[in-house]
Amino acid sequence: MSKLVYPKDSLYSYNKTTIDHIDECLERAVKKCNFDVPSEFKYANYLSGLSNTILGLKDKNNAIVDEIQFTDKYYSDLSNELTKRIKNVTIQKIIKRDRMII
């Protein structure tokens, strides 16, 4: 079994810079999506709907952030519960005895 190494602060804190950068880039892309495209251009419909597509990506990014925060809370709760349980475990002292022959 592999050992799980979880970031000390949280997954969200560990990835916050990247998450913020993605959000800023998508926001800039939406602002730059106002094109004056002739209607006979082959991809005019695609370009006119591009800002909605990018907004959809922003929604997906927000959903990923929500999942990361849910995972952080779940991991924190699990860690606290396991720590509480381990404190209740009684440890038996091992006594060395002579070997018994039957």
N, CA, C and O of each residue as an XYZ file, in Angstrom:
408
protein
N       0.844     -1.169      0.000
C       0.000      0.000      0.000
C       0.894      1.239      0.000
O       1.932      1.264      0.661
N       0.479      2.271     -0.751
C       1.271      3.496     -0.808
C       0.917      4.437      0.333
O      -0.174      4.399      0.901
N       1.863      5.254      0.630
C       1.665      6.245      1.681
C       1.123      7.523      1.038
O       1.639      7.989      0.022
N       0.089      8.071      1.640
C      -0.501      9.304      1.151
C       0.205     10.483      1.797
O       0.241     10.596      3.023
N       0.762     11.357      0.981
C       1.417     12.554      1.501
C       0.520     13.732      1.148
O       0.421     14.130     -0.013
N      -0.125     14.277      2.159
C      -1.065     15.375      1.963
C      -0.361     16.682      2.311
O       0.370     16.728      3.301
N      -0.554     17.748      1.530
C       0.103     19.021      1.849
C      -0.257     19.506      3.256
O      -1.399     19.359      3.690
N       0.701     20.075      3.957
C       0.484     20.502      5.342
C      -0.634     21.535      5.458
O      -1.515     21.409      6.308
N      -0.595     22.568      4.594
C      -1.612     23.614      4.691
C      -2.964     23.101      4.206
O      -3.932     23.092      4.966
N      -3.034     22.686      2.983
C      -4.218     22.096      2.365
C      -3.962     22.017      0.869
O      -3.028     22.635      0.357
N      -4.788     21.261      0.177
C      -4.661     21.202     -1.277
C      -4.956     22.567     -1.889
O      -4.294     22.990     -2.838
N      -5.956     23.250     -1.337
C      -6.334     24.553     -1.868
C      -5.177     25.546     -1.735
O      -4.842     26.237     -2.697
N      -4.573     25.620     -0.565
C      -3.450     26.532     -0.357
C      -2.284     26.185     -1.279
O      -1.614     27.065     -1.819
N      -2.061     24.888     -1.445
C      -0.967     24.410     -2.292
C      -1.173     24.823     -3.751
O      -0.207     25.101     -4.462
N      -2.436     24.862     -4.195
C      -2.755     25.151     -5.594
C      -3.357     26.536     -5.822
O      -3.754     26.855     -6.943
N      -3.431     27.352     -4.791
C      -4.110     28.644     -4.885
C      -3.531     29.541     -5.971
O      -4.289     30.178     -6.702
N      -2.222     29.608     -6.095
C      -1.594     30.462     -7.113
C      -2.024     30.032     -8.510
O      -2.367     30.871     -9.344
N      -2.005     28.741     -8.762
C      -2.401     28.225    -10.072
C      -3.877     28.479    -10.329
O      -4.255     28.893    -11.425
N      -4.706     28.238     -9.338
C      -6.152     28.456     -9.477
C      -6.437     29.922     -9.796
O      -7.233     30.221    -10.686
N      -5.790     30.831     -9.072
C      -5.998     32.260     -9.316
C      -5.512     32.669    -10.706
O      -6.143     33.485    -11.377
N      -4.390     32.095    -11.128
C      -3.849     32.407    -12.455
C      -4.813     31.952    -13.555
O      -5.051     32.684    -14.516
N      -5.360     30.759    -13.414
C      -6.322     30.243    -14.399
C      -7.536     31.158    -14.465
O      -7.997     31.509    -15.551
N      -8.049     31.541    -13.307
C      -9.231     32.399    -13.255
C      -8.951     33.752    -13.920
O      -9.785     34.258    -14.671
N      -7.784     34.334    -13.647
C      -7.422     35.626    -14.255
C      -7.289     35.502    -15.773
O      -7.748     36.376    -16.509
N      -6.667     34.427    -16.239
C      -6.498     34.226    -17.679
C      -7.839     34.060    -18.381
O      -8.049     34.612    -19.461
N      -8.741     33.306    -17.777
C     -10.064     33.124    -18.372
C     -10.846     34.434    -18.378
O     -11.570     34.723    -19.330
N     -10.702     35.218    -17.327
C     -11.377     36.520    -17.259
C     -10.854     37.444    -18.359
O     -11.639     38.127    -19.018
N      -9.540     37.469    -18.560
C      -8.966     38.282    -19.633
C      -9.422     37.797    -21.001
O      -9.680     38.605    -21.894
N      -9.522     36.483    -21.169
C      -9.947     35.926    -22.454
C     -11.380     36.332    -22.771
O     -11.696     36.638    -23.921
N     -12.252     36.337    -21.765
C     -13.647     36.751    -21.987
C     -13.702     38.208    -22.436
O     -14.468     38.559    -23.334
N     -12.882     39.057    -21.804
C     -12.881     40.482    -22.157
C     -12.356     40.734    -23.570
O     -12.696     41.739    -24.194
N     -11.533     39.825    -24.068
C     -10.949     40.013    -25.397
C     -11.716     39.257    -26.492
O     -11.217     39.119    -27.609
N     -12.898     38.778    -26.188
C     -13.655     37.959    -27.142
C     -14.661     38.746    -27.980
O     -15.486     38.144    -28.668
N     -14.613     40.029    -27.939
C     -15.557     40.825    -28.732
C     -14.972     41.056    -30.124
O     -14.222     42.007    -30.346
N     -15.325     40.180    -31.045
C     -14.801     40.249    -32.402
C     -15.855     40.819    -33.345
O     -17.050     40.576    -33.178
N     -15.410     41.559    -34.312
C     -16.290     42.034    -35.382
C     -16.066     41.104    -36.562
O     -15.145     41.298    -37.356
N     -16.911     40.100    -36.669
C     -16.712     39.043    -37.663
C     -17.810     39.144    -38.717
O     -18.988     39.236    -38.371
N     -17.446     39.128    -39.988
C     -18.469     39.123    -41.044
C     -19.322     37.855    -40.958
O     -18.811     36.783    -40.637
N     -20.592     37.975    -41.239
C     -21.508     36.837    -41.091
C     -21.207     35.709    -42.066
O     -21.537     34.555    -41.794
N     -20.589     36.023    -43.190
C     -20.280     34.957    -44.156
C     -19.014     34.192    -43.800
O     -18.677     33.214    -44.466
N     -18.310     34.622    -42.762
C     -17.106     33.903    -42.323
C     -17.512     32.519    -41.819
O     -18.497     32.376    -41.094
N     -16.749     31.515    -42.208
C     -17.091     30.116    -41.924
C     -17.276     29.838    -40.432
O     -18.147     29.052    -40.058
N     -16.480     30.464    -39.587
C     -16.527     30.188    -38.148
C     -17.143     31.333    -37.341
O     -16.823     31.508    -36.166
N     -18.007     32.096    -37.962
C     -18.627     33.246    -37.293
C     -19.453     32.812    -36.081
O     -19.406     33.464    -35.038
N     -20.198     31.734    -36.206
C     -21.011     31.259    -35.071
C     -20.136     30.832    -33.895
O     -20.450     31.111    -32.738
N     -19.052     30.159    -34.205
C     -18.124     29.726    -33.147
C     -17.535     30.929    -32.417
O     -17.487     30.955    -31.187
N     -17.091     31.915    -33.177
C     -16.483     33.092    -32.571
C     -17.494     33.911    -31.773
O     -17.149     34.499    -30.748
N     -18.734     33.948    -32.238
C     -19.741     34.710    -31.492
C     -20.104     34.015    -30.181
O     -20.530     34.679    -29.236
N     -19.946     32.697    -30.105
C     -20.242     31.962    -28.876
C     -19.025     31.666    -28.020
O     -19.120     30.966    -27.012
N     -17.877     32.203    -28.427
C     -16.633     31.894    -27.727
C     -16.627     32.393    -26.280
O     -16.108     31.711    -25.395
N     -17.197     33.574    -26.031
C     -17.223     34.095    -24.655
C     -18.052     33.182    -23.750
O     -17.705     32.985    -22.586
N     -19.147     32.622    -24.280
C     -19.944     31.673    -23.482
C     -19.175     30.388    -23.207
O     -19.294     29.809    -22.127
N     -18.390     29.944    -24.177
C     -17.565     28.753    -23.986
C     -16.539     28.993    -22.886
O     -16.317     28.132    -22.035
N     -15.918     30.160    -22.909
C     -14.918     30.490    -21.891
C     -15.576     30.629    -20.520
O     -15.014     30.193    -19.515
N     -16.760     31.231    -20.475
C     -17.482     31.326    -19.197
C     -17.814     29.931    -18.657
O     -17.821     29.713    -17.445
N     -18.088     28.993    -19.564
C     -18.304     27.604    -19.156
C     -17.051     27.006    -18.534
O     -17.130     26.243    -17.572
N     -15.891     27.355    -19.089
C     -14.629     26.891    -18.519
C     -14.397     27.497    -17.134
O     -13.868     26.836    -16.240
N     -14.796     28.760    -16.966
C     -14.686     29.384    -15.642
C     -15.574     28.645    -14.631
O     -15.178     28.439    -13.484
N     -16.765     28.254    -15.064
C     -17.655     27.491    -14.180
C     -17.031     26.155    -13.798
O     -17.118     25.730    -12.646
N     -16.397     25.488    -14.774
C     -15.733     24.220    -14.478
C     -14.573     24.418    -13.515
O     -14.356     23.597    -12.623
N     -13.827     25.502    -13.690
C     -12.726     25.812    -12.783
C     -13.262     26.028    -11.366
O     -12.670     25.551    -10.397
N     -14.370     26.741    -11.247
C     -14.981     26.967     -9.930
C     -15.463     25.658     -9.312
O     -15.368     25.468     -8.099
N     -15.982     24.756    -10.146
C     -16.421     23.451     -9.640
C     -15.226     22.646     -9.124
O     -15.333     21.951     -8.113
N     -14.103     22.738     -9.810
C     -12.885     22.055     -9.363
C     -12.429     22.625     -8.029
O     -12.026     21.877     -7.138
N     -12.489     23.946     -7.885
C     -12.114     24.591     -6.624
C     -13.029     24.102     -5.501
O     -12.561     23.816     -4.399
N     -14.323     24.007     -5.775
C     -15.263     23.510     -4.769
C     -14.917     22.083     -4.350
O     -14.984     21.753     -3.166
N     -14.548     21.237     -5.307
C     -14.169     19.856     -5.003
C     -12.889     19.802     -4.173
O     -12.770     18.985     -3.260
N     -11.943     20.666     -4.492
C     -10.694     20.715     -3.719
C     -10.987     21.115     -2.283
O     -10.449     20.523     -1.348
N     -11.843     22.123     -2.102
C     -12.184     22.571     -0.750
C     -12.969     21.495      0.002
O     -12.782     21.330      1.207
N     -13.844     20.764     -0.690
C     -14.570     19.658     -0.064
C     -13.588     18.574      0.385
O     -13.710     18.030      1.483
N     -12.617     18.268     -0.474
C     -11.618     17.256     -0.144
C     -10.787     17.686      1.053
O     -10.487     16.873      1.927
N     -10.415     18.959      1.097
C      -9.666     19.475      2.247
C     -10.448     19.304      3.542
O      -9.899     18.876      4.558
N     -11.735     19.643      3.498
C     -12.567     19.516      4.702
C     -12.714     18.045      5.100
O     -12.617     17.705      6.279
N     -12.947     17.184      4.121
C     -13.097     15.758      4.383
C     -11.818     15.187      4.989
O     -11.869     14.437      5.964
N     -10.677     15.542      4.413
C      -9.393     15.054      4.920
C      -9.137     15.566      6.336
O      -8.669     14.819      7.195
N      -9.440     16.824      6.573
C      -9.244     17.411      7.898
C     -10.121     16.719      8.935
O      -9.661     16.393     10.029
N     -11.390     16.495      8.585
C     -12.301     15.794      9.501
C     -11.816     14.373      9.771
O     -11.840     13.906     10.910
N     -11.378     13.689      8.716
C     -10.875     12.325      8.864
C      -9.632     12.301      9.742
O      -9.509     11.448     10.621
N      -8.723     13.219      9.514
C      -7.503     13.295     10.307
C      -7.815     13.544     11.783
O      -7.233     12.910     12.664
N      -8.730     14.465     12.042
C      -9.118     14.746     13.433
C      -9.760     13.536     14.096
O      -9.476     13.238     15.256
N     -10.624     12.837     13.365
C     -11.296     11.649     13.908
C     -10.289     10.540     14.202
O     -10.357      9.906     15.255
N      -9.365     10.304     13.290
C      -8.369      9.254     13.508
C      -7.424      9.606     14.652
O      -7.019      8.734     15.420
N      -7.076     10.878     14.761
C      -6.227     11.315     15.877
C      -6.945     11.108     17.203
O      -6.338     10.681     18.185
N      -8.229     11.408     17.227
C      -9.018     11.224     18.445
C      -9.114      9.740     18.801
O      -9.014      9.368     19.970
N      -9.309      8.897     17.788
C      -9.425      7.457     18.042
C      -8.111      6.854     18.532
O      -8.115      5.991     19.410
N      -7.001      7.295     17.976
C      -5.711      6.709     18.351
C      -5.362      7.057     19.791
O      -4.646      6.307     20.455
N      -5.857      8.180     20.272
C      -5.596      8.554     21.664
C      -6.327      7.626     22.630
O      -5.916      7.486     23.782
N      -7.394      6.999     22.178
C      -8.175      6.105     23.025
C      -7.671      4.665     23.016
O      -8.170      3.829     23.770
N      -6.699      4.374     22.179
C      -6.169      3.015     22.093
C      -5.272      2.752     23.302
O      -4.380      3.540     23.617
N      -5.529      1.624     23.971
C      -4.672      1.253     25.094
C      -3.545      0.370     24.580
O      -3.759     -0.525     23.762
N      -2.376      0.630     25.059
C      -1.200     -0.108     24.606
C      -0.771     -1.051     25.726
O      -0.539     -0.644     26.865
N      -0.679     -2.305     25.360
C      -0.243     -3.316     26.318
C       1.277     -3.373     26.320
O       1.924     -3.349     25.272
N       1.817     -3.448     27.503
C       3.257     -3.566     27.606
C       3.651     -5.009     27.309
O       3.033     -5.944     27.819
N       4.660     -5.184     26.500
C       5.121     -6.525     26.141
C       6.119     -6.979     27.202
O       7.097     -6.298     27.513
N       5.831     -8.142     27.734
C       6.694     -8.703     28.779
C       7.457     -9.861     28.186
O       6.876    -10.744     27.555
N       8.758     -9.856     28.389
C       9.576    -10.953     27.863
C       9.500    -12.101     28.880
O       9.731    -11.922     30.076
N       9.174    -13.258     28.365
C       9.064    -14.439     29.216
C      10.012    -15.516     28.736
O      10.463    -15.517     27.590
N      10.296    -16.418     29.630
C      11.120    -17.561     29.238
C      10.308    -18.430     28.301
O       9.078    -18.458     28.335
N      11.032    -19.123     27.480
C      10.384    -19.989     26.513
C       9.761    -21.182     27.221
O      10.372    -21.796     28.095
N       8.538    -21.497     26.828
C       7.856    -22.637     27.432
C       7.956    -23.845     26.501
O       7.731    -23.728     25.297
N       8.286    -24.970     27.050
C       8.368    -26.194     26.254
C       7.258    -27.113     26.745
O       7.118    -27.369     27.941
N       6.501    -27.584     25.822
C       5.393    -28.480     26.182
C       5.703    -29.879     25.736
O       4.897    -30.786     25.945
